[in-house]
Amino acid sequence: MASKIPANLQEDVRLRAKFLCEYCHAHEIWQHIPFTIDHLIPVIAGGTDGFDNLALACFHCNRRKSDRQSAIDPLTGETVLLFNPRQHQWSEHFVWSVDGLLIVPLTAVGRATCELLEFNRERVIRIRRADIEVKRHPPADDPIQLTPTE
Ligand SMILES: [Zn+2]
């Protein structure tokens, strides 16, 4: 990442995100590595350091997203926009599974983002399971499915 974002602006991004990765909703407080600031429109594509072009992202989500703004919907094979936390509502595109372990995508944007950013990889499921045991997951404001889909 070429640009240098001022510390106070980074803090504003953290506060707006309530310290959640704006993609996978991992909580920064429980992570060993500080989260990163993602450019929604990448700098290389002309994106700025403006508040509205920034999002809090965990290291994994930021690395997987990289300079992408779109990805393939695994259901239809079509290229669709990635989830954009400034334009989209998380709860319109994702919901937690009944047990809180999995992010269930609800839309094409959700499916493409879930797949590209590997929201439900083994390692993160293990972390979520441990977090559920100590009652710090899923995030309090997030939607949870009422009945299993499968
Ligand atoms: Zn993440």
Residues whose N, C-alpha, C, O or C-beta is under 5 A from the ligand:
A	BS01	ZN	C21 Y23 C24 H25 C58 C61
